Amino acid sequence: MNCKETQRLMRLFLENQLDADTAREFIMHVRSCKECMDELTIEYLISGGIQELENTDDIDVQMELEKRLVVANQVKAHRSQLKAGLFVIAMMVACVFFM
């Protein structure tokens, strides 16, 4: 994923609307590109961080973004495990029917 694609997807990421594979690529790029991380920080502040700043005396924007990135990564990992488990179950069911 390049910077232009990443920047186009930032709002969708912040709204939790990316599919697992796209989110994984997005996270990998943002973690390796300072410019995109800076842009994501700005987008975060515009989209919801300002409201959090108004409701809280002290907020660490970088920490909040890091939490979002970690959670998105964990969701992707859980979905992959679920898909693998469902595949195994489907194969077992198929074996029962074809035997």
PyMOL commands that set and color helices and strands:
alter all, ss='L'
color gray80, all
select helices_A, chain A and resi 3-14+20-32+34-55+61-98
alter helices_A, ss='H'
color red, helices_A
deselect
rebuild
show_as cartoon
